[in-house]
Amino acid sequence: MMSVRVFIALLSLVSSLEAIEVEFDASVDRTRVAQSEALLLTLRIVSDENLQHMPAPTLSLGDFHVEGPSVSSRIEMVNFTTSYERELTYRLYAKKQGRIRIDSAQIEIDGKTYRTRPIDIEVVRAGQRSGRNLGGDFNVEDHLYVRARSDLQRAYVGQQITVDFDLFYRFQLHNVGFKEIPSFAGFWIKELFVAQQLQAGRSIVNGVTFNVAPLRRVALFPTKSGAHVVESMAVSCEIPARRSQRRSMLDDFFASDPFFGRTQSALLQSDPLEIQVLPLPEAGQPDAFSGAVGQFSLAAQAQPTHVKAGDPVTLRVEISGVGNLSAVGTPLIDVGQGIKMYDPTLEEEEKIENGIYGGRRTYEYILIPETGGILEVPSIQFAYFDPAVEKYVTLESDPIFVHSAGEIDIEEPTSYGLSRKDIEAVGSDIRYIKSDLEALEDSSALYDSVLFWSLQASMPFALIGLILLQRHRDRIQGDIAYARRRRARGEA
């Protein structure tokens, strides 16, 4: 009996030491897919132990836009053997066409790493048969797409390039949203328009009428020369899923179609744009050029122009026009001797008109004339590159003259903390009473007189009398009986 118990204990110990049995595999719903369609990738983990706290698998999906995963679990018991299964389903949208490999996914369980087999898929362009469509010969991509267009394919560094992203569609859409925005590497960007809801017009493309809704407009300013690529913008939406009846999807154009009841997800991607960026010419570049590209104007004025020495004068320099305001540098001003100038403050006002970005920058300087006379603020120069004429332009303001009166007083401190100006002011207020010292010695002091002491002695009695008189008046006004008695005594 004892040997049986030992055998059972050893069997239990061996069972507990056995490694967890795990199956880990990956599958897709198809291996040929259109770029706008979703590919379903499923990772399945099967184990003989409950993996409730199983770590998430790691996988590289850089060639796809990824949604999910959604997770499902189930438990099976066959012949007293329990298995636990978990599935993770990802919705993938390919970023490019051609053959793409989904690399192995891996997961670590109980110290052991498990890997799936890689999967190769083929991504075809919009409009080609992908093995899944909405029914018949209908292809979604023929009736729904995002187009990117730029006003320039060749530009200078710092020149505005306007890029529009538009949605073309021929049937009702739901839940339209931005899935991925280009990074615009190599550009300084300014958002000009972002759609909050679809506001579509109509356009005819190759004889076919489309709804066209602007999605986004950006102003791009290249920061360096060379070949640049504006990456694709991805837009997700829900589109009608056609029923099995064979009928033209567009029989009832722009209206609700009774053949549509369900929806399916779609992801639309614009084609990348290639832009060639030219460097700014070095020949003829003026010293006053700080990087501004566009068309600008310059204005300068000072107020007031007639002041006393030491009083402030405000100098305003305004640069306005179209172009990247951040590239407009602070004007260099040399006021010379006789004027002290402080660092400027900056006010900036942006303006977008007809899709062109610009505005104005105002620099405000404080000038302090230090001497009298007519002081000159020399002409202020500002240079920019005009891509329309492909040359540099230098603007120059008129000189400004400040009329300054007087001189700034230089104060000299004394041991008493007073300046010379303070001492002179006090001295002018002194009036001498007598300059004859002997006369001062012969004069008798006021406190030596009899009249002075008599007045001092009578003051307490006068004060008591005033107090009694005031009490008498108050009692007459408030005590009627007392007032009658006093009046009766007076009449008697």
Buried (B, 14 or more C-beta within 10 A) or exposed (E): EEEEEEEEEEEEEEEEEEEEEBEBBBEBEEEBBBBBBBBBBBBBBBBBBEBEEBEEBEBEBEBBBEBEBEEEEEEEEEEEEEBBBBBBBBBBBBBEBEEBEBBBBEBEBEEEEBBBEEBEBBBBEBBEEBEBBBBEEBBBBEBBBBBBEBEBEEBBBBBBBBBBBBBBBBBBBEEBEBBBEBEBEBBBEBEBEEBEEBEBEEEEEEEEEBBBBBBBBBBBBBBEBEEBEBBBBBBBBBBBBBBEEEBEBBEEEBEEBEBBEEBBBBBBBBBEBEBEBBEBEEEEEBEBBBBBBBBBEBBBEBEEBEBEBBBEBEBBBBBBBBBBBEBBBBBEBEBEEBBBBEEBEEEEEEEBEEEBBBBBBBBBBBBBBBBBBEBBBEEBBBBBBBBEEEEBBEBBBEEBEBEBEBBBEEEEEEEEEBBEEBEEEEEEEEEEEEEEEEEEEEEEEEEEEEEEEEEEEEEEEEEEEEEEEEEEEEEBEEEEEEEEEEEEEEEE
